[in-house]
Amino acid sequence: MKKENYFIILLLILTSFSSCKKDDLAYGNDFEKSYSAWTDFKKTSNNSYRYTVESSSWTGFSTTTVLTINEGKVVKRSYVAKSIDRSSNQIIIREQWEEEGVTLNTHPNGSVLTTLDEVYQKAKAEWLPQRANAKHYFEAKNGGIISSCGYVEDNCADDCFVGVTITSVEKI
């Protein structure tokens, strides 16, 4: 390869890293470390993994979505929605299903069909850019991979978190 081609490739790489400076992101250094852990995991897993997204409300309603990715493509999604029956204090399953193949993405509820590459893109573009009117959150408890990322706008009372909570990531 010619020197000019190396120079162009290097310039493109440097430009992509400088397009959103760490200082422009809340938790910029933590994000970069986590992204590095993600790229290492992606290589060792052949970009095939399963991860779990959870959400919950102060009302007792909660959801769990498990997304299975094979070689970089979402191939399966399962979902469970639960709530608490206040009279018996028992957990009730409100909805449960599994999709794969031609049924993939046929249910309206659950986490959208998203790879972790897309989660990191969304974190950088939407959830972590500095905002004057919000508190940002970022954790990487899944072996360095994102476990919580998002923000809550100031003066919001209930269920205000905008972002993602990932409770597990595993190779398949």
Residue, then its C-alpha position, 0 to 999 in steps of 0.5 A: m500500500k502506498k504512503e498516501n493510502y496510509f496517511i488517508i486511513l490514519l487521518l480518517i481514524l483520527t477524525s473519527f475519534s476527534s468528532c466527539k471529544k471525551d470532554d463533551l461526554a459525561y464520564g468520557n474516560d469511563f466510556e472510552k475504557s468501557y468501549s475498549a472492554w467491549t471491543d476486546f469482548k467482541k473479538t473474543s466472542n466472535n461478535s456472538y453474545r447474549y445480553t439482558v436489558e431490564s427496566s423497572s418503575w416505582t409502581g412495581f412494574s418491571t421488564t426483562t428483555v434478552l437479546t441474542i446476537n450471532e456474528g453481529k446480528v440480532v437473532k433472538r429476543s425474549y421478553v417478560a413483563k411483571s407487576i405486583d398484585r397489591s392485594s396478595n403482594q405476589i409478582i404476576i407475569r403480565e406478558q411473556w414471549e420469545e421471537e426468532g427467525v421470521t417472528l423476530n420483531t413482531h411484538p411491540n414491547g421489549s427492548v428494541l433489536t439492538t446490538l451492543d455496538e448500537v448501544y455504544q453509539k447511542a450512549k455516545a450520541e444521545w445519553l452521555p453528551q453533556r447537558a446543563n439540566a440533567k444528571h448523567y449516569f454511567e457504570a460498566k459492571n459487566g466485565g467493563i461493558i456498559s451496565s447503566c448509561g443514561y441521564v435524568e433531567d432535573n426536576c423530574a419526579d418519577d421514572c425519568f431515566v433515559g438510557v439503558t440498564i444492562t444486567s448481564v452480557e455473556k458469550i454464546 
